[in-house]
Structure formats: structure tokens, C-alpha cells
């Protein structure tokens, strides 16, 4: 990516490829937005965002673009964590089969049957027929609580493209663990085809929630410290995921600090049940910490537990503490098939980005490390044969959301 365009975003100059631009979708409402999902429903774009407001409350907002011009027109609080659940909302995902919306905290997962209708019904003059007073939300699943450290034990979830699987990340319940007992440090997938048939969404069973270890579930990845993003390859259906690396796993060292900290990671599951190392093996990239060398990664190991055949290294190191909060494949072919290129204000990405991965990085804090990473969007191109993966490109796509970021 050579030619560039600069756009001012909230006072910072964001740089991206010359044939792209960007704009702020919503501002002045959200305090600490994290995970989000979106849907086009009744000719409205609704973006659901988990947020922590300035008072410590954790509502889910529905941000509505009523005229599809790329700017948020309405913001509605559509769900708040019940008083018996003291943990923060984080994960948000939409079932592609039913359009139901799911929200997750550290302790529980909730399902909203009428979130879209309820959100739009709050627009003055909207012609929908929904008369409910809320999104008709109820408990869907209860997670194990143990002695949960809130730092990484929040849950991220996504539905597979077909809607057959609902996959949930169970983060570590500590910052630097000596061990990690499942379901912590795993990604677990639930057979939603069976669950939809087995449970009536309106009976008492679902109102009491299903168990996290329901028989219609399986663990697809172990040794995952804190994944806040995954997606499926559009052709092979392999599951890719990001993982945030550990903090300060070494004794205090002099700068450069990136030499002594493991990288955040991009991983792929080629065999369900593989172990990705945490807390015994960490991935360490080489070269510029702002843009690691393509596919060059070494293992930082615990000599007691490590064997080279036991754990999977990352396919691409992402730099230490870049805090990747999301990843998506850009399935341009599917968008064309669905007619998304017709009659829309915004054109599709150029064909060179078909099936590329876009990674959004929250970014590190600067305290003690003398280096600020992240605050950017990266692009990764892969060759995926189904049985093996090669990284063809790793590059910065959009940078400059924070000074020196």
C-alpha cells in the first residue's frame, strides 16, 4: 500500500490508502465502546454496541442510521445488565438465522428476540407494528464464575456464516497464569442447529439459561489467553482468531520493552482441539514492533512444559500489546452476490481486498513501556488451502487514530 489519503478524525490525522476515506459514524454518546455487531433491518442500519458509561453502568446501545448515509441518526439504550449480574457487557452478536441479538457479560449471556423492532419503534413516526416496551430479552446461558478477574474473563462470541455454530471465547481469569483450567483459555462452539430444535425460546428451560457445558458444545481451541475477535475463511471455513498476549512475563528489563514481551497473535484452527500455548508458550515476532515481519515468529517458552509439537504458534505476530479487538474477512464476492454493490452510496472495496483480513487494534497504554502500539487497522492476506495457511501480506491499512499510535 503506497499511495495514501489523510482524513482528520477527532483531531488526529488518520492515514489510509488513497482510494479510501472514512468518517465518524457516532460520537458524544459512547464512553468505552468495545465489541459491536450490525444489521440492515427494514432499510435501516442498526449497530449494536456494548458500552461502559461514565457512571460505571454497562448498557447496550442501538445506533441507527435511518437514511443509510453512513452517519448515526438515533441512539437508543436497548438493554441494561440485570441487577443480579454485576459484571460488564462486552460481547455482541446477531444470529444470521433468526436475527436474534445476543449480549454477553463475564457471568451470563442474554438473548433479545425483538431488539431490532424495539430499537426502530423508538423513532418518532416509524411505521413498524411493534408495541413492546423492551427488546424482549432473557437469559440464554450461564458461564462459570470461579474467582473471575474481570481483566480478561469477559466473553466474545460470533456465529459461523451458516449460523450452525455459535462460538464463544472463555478468557483467562488472571493476567499471567501459572495454569489455566478449561473452560478458561478456550474457544467453545455450540451446535445451534440442535439447540434451536431442542429448546423452545419461550419456555422455562431457556428462561433459566442453558449451561456453558451443554452437550451440544465442543472445545475447538485451548491455550487462548484473551480472544476478542474471530471469523471464518470465506472459502475453506477455517476459523481464524486473534489473541492478546501476556503482560510483563519477564523480570523487569531495560527498553526496548518489545524485546521482552510476547506479541499479540493471529491464529488459525486447522485441527479442532489444538492448543495455542497459553500460558506455557508465547509468540514473539521479529522486526519493527509497529509492523512485524511477515510470518516470522519464535516461541517464548516455559522450559518445564514446552515441547515443539505440543502447541501451535501464531501464523502472524501483531506486535506486543497492540490489543486487537476485532477481525473480519472482507468477503467481496458475497457482497456482490447479495447485490450490495447496486444502488448504494458507498462502492465495494477494490478486488485486491477480496477475502483479506482486517484487524482493528485498540492499542496499548504507554505507562512504563516507552512505546505506544496499536490505534490502527491492519490488513492481512492469506493463502488458505484448507490444510495449511501462508501469510502473503501484513500491512498497516489505517493509522494515526492517536498521536504516535
Residue pairs with C-beta under 8 A, 6 or more apart in sequence:
1 17
1 379
1 395
1 396
1 397
3 17
3 18
3 19
4 15
4 16
4 17
4 18
5 15
5 16
5 17
5 18
5 19
5 20
5 21
6 13
6 14
6 15
6 400
7 13
7 14
7 16
7 21
7 22
7 23
8 14
9 22
9 24
9 400
9 401
10 24
10 27
12 400
12 401
12 402
12 403
13 400
14 22
14 398
14 399
14 400
14 401
15 398
15 399
15 400
16 22
16 377
16 397
16 398
16 399
17 397
19 350
20 398
22 398
23 70
23 71
25 47
25 63
25 65
25 70
25 71
25 72
26 47
26 63
26 72
26 75
29 61
29 63
29 75
30 49
30 51
30 61
31 51
31 52
31 53
31 54
32 51
32 52
32 53
33 49
33 50
33 51
34 49
34 50
34 51
34 52
34 90
34 228
34 325
35 49
35 50
35 90
35 91
35 92
35 156
35 228
35 325
35 326
36 47
36 48
36 49
36 50
36 92
37 47
37 48
37 92
37 93
37 94
37 101
38 45
38 46
38 47
38 48
38 94
39 45
39 46
39 94
39 99
39 116
40 46
40 68
41 99
41 116
41 120
42 116
42 120
42 128
43 68
44 64
44 65
44 66
44 68
44 120
45 64
45 65
45 68
46 62
46 63
46 64
46 65
46 116
46 119
46 120
47 62
47 63
47 64
47 65
47 72
48 60
48 61
48 62
48 63
48 78
48 92
48 94
48 101
48 103
48 115
49 60
49 61
49 63
49 92
50 58
50 60
50 88
50 89
50 90
50 91
50 92
50 103
51 58
51 59
51 60
51 61
51 89
52 58
52 88
52 89
53 59
57 80
57 81
58 80
58 81
58 88
58 89
58 105
59 77
59 78
59 79
59 80
59 81
59 89
60 77
60 78
60 79
60 80
60 89
60 92
60 103
61 75
61 76
61 77
61 78
62 75
62 76
62 78
62 115
62 119
63 72
63 74
63 75
64 72
64 73
64 74
64 75
64 76
64 119
64 120
64 123
65 71
65 72
65 73
66 73
66 74
66 123
67 73
68 344
68 345
69 345
70 345
70 346
74 122
74 123
76 119
76 122
78 112
78 115
78 118
78 119
78 134
78 135
79 89
79 103
79 110
79 112
79 115
79 134
79 135
79 137
81 87
81 88
81 89
81 105
85 105
85 107
85 108
86 107
87 105
87 106
87 107
87 108
87 148
87 150
87 154
88 105
88 106
88 150
88 154
89 103
89 104
89 105
90 104
90 105
90 106
90 154
90 155
90 156
91 102
91 103
91 104
91 109
91 154
91 155
91 156
91 157
91 168
92 101
92 102
92 103
92 104
93 101
93 102
93 157
93 158
93 159
93 166
94 100
94 101
94 102
94 159
95 101
95 102
95 159
95 163
95 166
95 192
96 159
96 161
96 162
96 163
97 163
97 192
97 196
98 196
99 116
100 111
100 112
100 113
100 115
100 201
101 111
101 112
101 115
101 116
101 135
102 109
102 110
102 111
102 112
102 140
102 157
102 166
103 109
103 110
103 112
103 137
104 110
104 154
104 155
104 156
104 157
104 168
105 154
105 155
106 143
106 145
106 148
106 150
106 153
106 154
106 155
107 142
107 143
107 145
107 148
108 139
108 140
108 141
108 142
108 143
108 209
109 139
109 140
109 141
109 142
109 143
109 155
109 157
109 168
109 209
110 137
110 138
110 139
110 140
111 137
111 138
111 139
111 140
111 201
111 206
112 118
112 135
112 136
112 137
113 135
113 136
113 137
113 138
113 201
114 130
114 132
114 135
114 136
115 135
115 137
117 128
117 130
117 132
118 130
118 132
118 134
118 135
118 136
119 135
120 126
120 128
120 130
121 128
121 130
121 131
121 132
138 206
138 207
139 206
139 207
139 208
139 209
140 206
140 209
140 210
141 209
141 210
141 211
141 212
141 214
142 209
142 210
142 211
142 212
143 155
143 170
143 212
144 183
144 184
144 212
146 173
146 184
147 173
148 173
149 172
149 173
149 174
149 175
151 174
151 175
152 171
152 172
152 173
152 174
152 175
152 225
152 226
152 244
153 170
153 171
153 172
153 173
153 184
154 171
155 168
155 169
155 170
155 171
156 168
156 169
156 227
156 228
156 229
156 230
157 166
157 167
157 168
157 169
158 166
158 167
158 230
158 231
159 165
159 166
159 167
159 192
160 166
160 167
160 189
160 232
160 237
161 232
161 234
161 237
163 192
163 193
164 191
164 192
164 193
165 189
165 190
165 191
165 192
166 189
166 190
166 192
166 195
167 187
167 188
167 189
167 190
167 220
167 230
167 239
168 187
168 188
168 189
168 190
168 212
169 186
169 187
169 224
169 226
169 227
169 228
169 230
169 241
170 182
170 183
170 184
170 185
170 186
170 187
170 188
170 212
171 184
171 185
171 224
171 225
171 226
171 227
172 180
172 184
172 185
172 225
172 226
172 278
172 279
173 184
174 180
175 246
175 247
176 246
176 247
176 248
176 249
176 279
177 185
177 278
177 279
178 279
179 279
180 223
180 225
180 278
180 279
182 219
182 222
183 212
183 213
183 219
185 222
185 223
185 224
185 225
185 278
185 279
186 219
186 221
186 222
186 224
187 219
187 220
187 221
187 224
187 227
187 230
187 239
187 241
187 269
188 212
188 217
188 218
188 219
188 220
189 217
189 218
189 219
189 220
190 214
190 216
190 217
191 216
191 217
191 218
194 216
195 210
195 214
195 216
198 216
199 205
199 206
199 210
200 206
218 272
219 273
220 239
220 269
220 272
220 273
221 239
221 241
221 267
221 269
221 272
221 273
221 274
221 275
221 276
222 273
222 274
222 275
222 276
223 275
223 276
223 277
223 278
223 279
223 280
223 281
223 311
223 312
224 241
224 243
224 267
224 276
224 278
225 243
225 244
225 245
225 246
225 278
225 279
226 243
226 244
227 241
227 242
227 243
227 244
228 242
228 244
228 324
228 325
228 326
229 241
229 242
229 324
229 325
229 326
229 327
229 328
229 359
229 360
230 239
230 240
230 241
230 242
230 327
231 239
231 240
231 327
231 328
231 329
231 357
232 238
232 239
232 240
232 329
233 239
233 240
233 268
233 329
233 355
233 382
233 384
234 329
234 331
234 333
234 334
234 355
235 355
235 384
236 384
236 385
236 386
238 268
238 269
238 270
238 384
238 386
238 389
239 268
239 269
240 266
240 267
240 268
240 269
240 327
240 329
240 357
241 266
241 267
241 268
241 269
241 327
242 264
242 265
242 266
242 267
242 318
242 324
242 326
242 327
242 359
243 264
243 265
243 267
243 276
243 278
243 314
244 264
244 321
244 323
244 324
245 261
245 262
245 263
245 264
245 265
245 282
245 283
245 320
245 321
246 261
246 262
246 278
246 279
246 282
247 261
247 321
248 261
249 261
249 262
249 282
249 300
250 260
250 261
253 259
253 260
255 369
255 370
255 371
256 289
256 370
256 371
257 320
257 368
257 369
257 370
257 371
258 289
258 319
258 320
258 371
258 373
261 320
261 321
261 369
262 282
262 283
262 284
262 300
262 320
263 282
263 283
263 284
263 285
263 292
263 297
263 314
263 317
263 318
263 319
263 320
264 317
264 318
264 319
264 320
264 321
264 322
264 323
264 324
265 276
265 283
265 314
265 316
265 317
265 318
266 314
266 315
266 316
266 317
266 318
266 324
266 327
266 357
266 359
266 380
267 276
267 312
267 314
267 315
268 315
268 384
268 389
270 387
270 388
270 389
274 312
275 310
275 311
275 312
276 311
276 312
276 314
277 283
277 299
277 311
277 312
277 313
279 302
280 301
280 302
280 304
280 305
280 306
280 311
281 299
281 300
281 301
281 302
281 305
281 306
281 310
281 311
281 313
282 299
282 300
282 301
283 297
283 298
283 299
283 300
283 313
283 314
283 317
284 297
284 298
284 299
284 300
284 317
285 292
285 293
285 296
285 297
285 298
285 317
285 318
285 319
286 292
286 293
286 296
286 297
286 298
286 317
287 293
287 296
289 319
289 320
289 371
289 373
290 319
290 373
290 396
291 319
291 394
291 395
291 396
292 316
292 317
292 318
292 319
292 394
294 316
294 391
294 392
294 393
294 394
295 315
295 316
295 390
295 391
295 394
296 317
297 313
297 314
297 315
297 316
297 317
298 313
299 306
299 308
299 311
299 313
315 382
315 389
315 391
316 380
316 391
316 394
318 324
318 359
318 361
318 378
319 373
319 374
320 364
320 373
321 364
321 365
321 369
321 373
321 374
322 361
322 362
322 363
322 364
322 373
322 374
322 376
323 361
323 362
323 363
323 364
323 374
324 359
324 360
324 361
324 362
324 374
325 360
325 361
325 362
326 359
326 360
327 357
327 358
327 359
327 360
328 357
328 358
329 355
329 356
329 357
330 349
330 353
330 354
330 355
330 356
330 357
330 358
331 354
331 355
332 348
332 349
332 351
332 353
332 354
332 355
333 354
333 355
335 341
335 348
336 348
340 348
341 347
341 348
353 379
355 381
355 382
356 379
356 380
356 381
356 393
357 379
357 380
357 381
357 382
358 377
358 378
358 379
358 397
359 377
359 378
359 379
359 380
360 377
361 373
361 374
361 375
361 376
361 377
361 378
362 374
362 375
363 372
363 373
363 374
363 375
363 376
363 401
363 402
363 405
364 371
364 372
364 373
364 374
365 372
366 372
372 402
372 404
372 405
373 405
374 405
375 399
375 400
375 401
375 402
375 405
376 396
376 397
376 398
376 399
376 400
376 401
376 405
377 396
377 397
377 398
377 399
378 394
378 395
378 396
378 397
379 393
379 394
379 395
379 396
379 397
380 391
380 393
380 394
381 391
381 392
381 393
382 389
382 390
382 391
382 392
383 389
383 390
383 392
399 405
